[in-house]
């Protein structure tokens, strides 16, 4: 980052080159993720974890852009912003920021009683600009703006009752077996929080209502195979400590955390694509990767064995009906 100076009131600015554009960075030294016990030697903390500043967040997103942008392009976004860091207020923003640049894409999407103009992140400069807005986490639609009623992603959110990744790992492997029976290739992603997302790529021929109904039926079949550990109960008090198979994100205007998004938690963990071999690895947890080491994981291309082309749900629906 190249600083452009600071005025007498302490207002800092810097700039970052992102593709063909130079994006201004405001308050680059602002601490967004405090270290566990700040010391006086440059912000280093006991345990070896440093503060994560606005400049660090911007540099992370600039560096991960080539891996993240294919998962963002063309999709309306909801931004989770923390302008004063984790200790300050959180803003969930759908409408574009007031100072949104003319060169950044936007999408006007229908809602009940009107429209919402969402940001769309198609390039590195936009990703850097949104990081400068303290957009810590990017939540993406499961459809693209040009065909918003027809998703190209189906997401199963495996939500454990406690912060324990063992049940998540077991549920993910059972779900993969079921999806294999349905001839649907699937990818796995840690959420950076407690759970894991299992993602199926679709061909955009099926509307949301049908996709969601399909996902609900898959969840019911899976829960019936292991009723002591899995549930589709939406009410927390009815789950009795079982892992919740959440399919509620599969609907128009609903969002799921985007791959390589930073989560607003201690240590800046990242929602990270992983291979199925890594799902089996006891060392892997929902917060295994952070902004400091996730690039190494990204370079392994953990989803390279999953076909890029989305599948039709019609054959899978016929197979699933035979199991109901």
N, C-alpha and C positions, 0 to 999 in steps of 0.2 A: 504494500500500500504506500502510495506517495502522498504525504501530508501537504496540504496547501496552505497551512498556517492556522493560527488561532488568534482571536481578538482579545481585548483586555478583559472581556466578561467571561472568558473561558470557553467560548464556543469554538469547538474543533471541527475541522473538515478535512477530508482526504478524498482520494479518487482511486478508482480501480478500472483498469482496461478490461473490457468484457467483449470479446469478438471485435466488431468494428466500432464499438462505442466506448466512451469513457463515462463512467457512472460516478457521480459525486456521493461520498459517504459522509454522513453527519454523525458527530460524536463517536468516532471510531474506538475511543478508549473506554466507552461506557461498558461497565461490567454487566453482562446479562446472566451468566451462570457463576455465582460466587464459588470460590474454592472452599473447602471444608474448614480451614483454619488459616486465614491469611497471615503471612509473615511480612517482614520488611524487606526481603530480598527479591524485589521485582514481582511480587504477587505470587510467588511459589508457595505452595501449601505443604503441610505435613502430609505424608502419604504420596507426595510427588504430583498432586493434581493442581494445576494452575487455574486461575480465573479464566472464564471464556468471555471475551469482549465482543462488542459489535464487529470490530475488525476481524476477529477470529471467525465469527459466524459468516460474514461476507466471504472470507477466503475459503471457508469450507464449502459453501454453496458454489462458488466459482470453480473450485477444484473438482467437485462431484458432478458438475453440470452434464458432462458427456454421458454419464451413466443415468442421471435422473431425468433429463429432458425427454427422452423417448417415452417416459411414463407420465409426462405432464402435457405434452403437446396436444393442442386442440380441446383441452378439457377445462370447463369452468372450475374455478378454485374457490375455496373458503380459506381465509388466512387466519392463523392463530397468532396474534401479535402480543408481544410483551415489551413495550417501549421502555419501561423502567426496570427490565429484568424480571427474574422469577419472583422477586420480593414485591413487585408492583402489580397493578391491575392487569387482567387479561382481557383482550378484545377479540371476539370472533367476527371477522369482517367478510361479508359477501360482496357488498358494493365496492367498486374500485376506490382507492384513496383519492382525496381531493386533488393531490398534486401528481396524479398518474400521468406519465409522459405520453405524448402523442404517438411515439413510435412503438409503444407496447400494445399488444393485442388485447381486446376486450370482447365480451360476448353478452348480449342482452338476452336474458332468458325469462321465459314466462313464469309467473307465479300467480297464486290466487289473488285477483284484484289488481294485477299490474305486472311489472317486470322488475328484474334485478340485473344490473350490469356487473358481471363478474370479471375479475382478471383472468387472463389466459396466459400461461407461461410457455412460450415457444422457443426462447433463445436465452443465452447466458446473460445478456444484459438485463433482461426482465427479471431473471432469477436473482441477480445481484441487487437490482433496484428494490425488489421486495424484501430481500434480506436487510437492506438498509432501513426499511420501514419496521425493522424488528419483527418481521414475520418469521417466527421460530419454526412453526410447523405448517406444512402445506397439506390441506385436505382436498382431495380431488373427487370430482364426479366420476361415476362408473360408466358414463357415456360421454360422447364428444359433442361439442356445441353444434355441429352440423346435423346431428341426428339425435337429439337429446332424449327421445323416448325409447331408444334402442341401445342398450348397454353393450359394450365390448369387454366388460369384466363382470364376473360373478364372484362375490367375496363371502367366505365363511369366516366369521370372527370367533375364534376359540377363546372364551373368556373364563378364566379359572376363578373359583370361589375365593381362593387365597393367592398370595404372591408365591406360587409354587409352580415351576415349569414342568415338573414331572407329569402331571395329568394333561398338560397341554401337548407335550410330546406324544404321549400315548394316543390322545384323541386325534392328533394330526395324522398319525400313521394309520389309524383305523379309517379315517376319512379318505385318505389316499387310496386305500384298498377298495373302498366303495366306489370312488370315482374311476378307478381302473376298471371295475366291473361295468361301469357305464361308458367306458371308452372316452373319458374326458381327461386329458392331460392337465396337471395342476402344478402350481408353484407355491412355495412357502415363503413367508416373510415374518420375521420377528416384528412386533409392534413398537419396540422401544419402551414399552410400559410393562404389562404383565403377560400378555397373550401372544397369539400368533394368527396371522391371516393365511388362509388357503385360497388361492386365486385361480379361477378358470377363465381362459380367454375365449370370448364368444365372437360369432361372425356378424353381429348387429342385425340379424334377421328377426329376432324375437324381442317383443316389447317387454317393458319392465314388469308388468303385472304377471305375465307368464313366467318370466325369469324368477321372480320372487316366489311364486307358487312352486316352481321346480325346486328351488333352494330349500324351501320349507319342508317339502316332501323328502328330500335327501336327508335333512337334519332329523326328521322323524324316524326314518329307517335306521339311521346311525344310532340314535338314542335308544331305539328298541333293541339294538344289538348289545348295548352295554348300559342298561337302565340304572345300574347302581352308581355309575360314574358320570353319565351324560344326561343332559336335559334340554328341552326346548322351552321350558317355562320362562316367561318374560319377568314374572314377579320374583324378586330376589328372595323373599321369604318362603317361596315355594320350591326353591332349588335344592334345599337340604344338603348344601355343601358340594353339590355336583357342578361340573363344568357346563357352562351355558353355550349352546351352539347358536350363535347370534347370526341371523340372516336379514335383519331389519334394514341394513344399509342398501339392500338391493331394491331401490325405489327411486323414482324421479326426484332430483334435487338433493338426494341424500349423498353423503360423502364418506370416504374412507381415507385414512392417512396414506399419503403418497410414499412410495419407496424412496429411501434415503432422506426422509424428513427427520429433522431433529425434534426430539420431544422435550417439553419443558419440565425436566426432572433433573435432580442432582447428577452432575457429571456429564450432562448433554448426551444422553443415549440417542441412538438413531434407529429408525425403522429400517431393517436390513434384509434384503433378499438373501436367502440361504438355499443350499442344495438339500435334497432329501437325505443324503448321508449325514449332513450337519444336523438335521432334525433329530437323528438317532444319537448324536453325540451328547453325552451327559454334561459336557463342559459348556454347551450352548444354552443360553437363557434369553429371555425377552430383551434384556438390556446388555447383552454381551458386547456389542459394538457401540462406540461413541465417535464423536467428531475427530478424535485423535487417531483412530485406527481403522475406520470403516473403509477408507479408500483401498486399502490392501485387499479387503474382502470383495469390494466391487470389481477390482481388476481380475478376479478369478472367474467372472461371468457366471455366477451360480445358477442362472436360469437358462444357460445355453442349451441344455438338453430338452427344453420345452418348446414345442413348435410355435413359431411366431404367429402363424395363421390361426385365427379363432375358429372354434368348432360350432357346428349347428347343434342346437339342443333337441331337435326332433328325434334323431335316433336314440339319444340318451333318455328322452322322455319315455319312449316305448320300453326301453330296458328297465327304467325305474318303475313304471307301472306294473311290470311283472313281479316286482319285489314288494309292492304295497299290499 
